[in-house]
Structures are given as C-alpha cells and as structure tokens.
Amino acid sequence: MMSVINAIYFSDRQQNDLSPENDEVGEVCIANISPLERRKRLVFGIKQFLFTLVVLAVMIVLHLNPFWRLSLLFLFWASAIGYFQARDKT
C-alpha cells in the first residue's frame, strides 16, 4: 500500500524520502524595493563599472605601478553591489 501512495507523488523512488532533512520549503522572493529604485541601482552599477574601466585604462596608459590598480577593487566592488542589488530585487 505504501509503494502505491509514494508512486502517486513521485515517479522516482529516491525522491520519496520523507525525512525532515529533505523537506524543502518553497522560497518566495518579495521585492523590497520598487522597480524605479531597482532601475536606479542598475544604472549606478553600470555607470560605476564604466567609470572604473576608464580609470583603469588611464592607469595603464600612464604606466602607473600595478599596485595602484588594487585601489580599483573598491570601485568594481561598488558597481557589482549595485548590479546585484538590482538583479536580486533587494
């Protein structure tokens, strides 16, 4: 009788494990920012990324010490945060 009931839910026998570890609760993503704010963050991320690329190009053209390029990490980081916040709707 149990195998008939399990066959109703899943066709694969391995997915029928009813242990609490395998119980997955469906995640619901509710956007906590408006579409306008997501757009602002996306535009900021893109502008920041382009600005950082320009600064990097200037550093390369001026033959500055490569260690100065490490400071661009924070600019790239800010652009990535803006992009991913817009993408994840947070």
ZILIN-V340327 format. One line per field, one symbol per residue. phi: phi as a letter, one per 20 degrees, with the letter a starting at -180 (. if undefined). psi: psi as a letter, one per 40 degrees, with the letter a starting at -180 (. if undefined). burial: 1 if it has 9 or more other ideal C-beta (glycine too) atoms within 8 Angstrom, else 0. A space follows every 50 residues. Layout:
phi=???
psi=???
burial=???
This chain:
phi=.fffffffeceeffeefdfffefdefedddfdcfgfffffffffffffff fffffffffffelfggffffffgffffffffffffffemd
psi=dddddddddidhddeehfiddehhhhhhhhheiidddddddddddddddd dddddddddddefihddddddedddddddddddddddef.
burial=00000100000000010000000000000000100001101101111110 1100110010000000001001001101111111110010
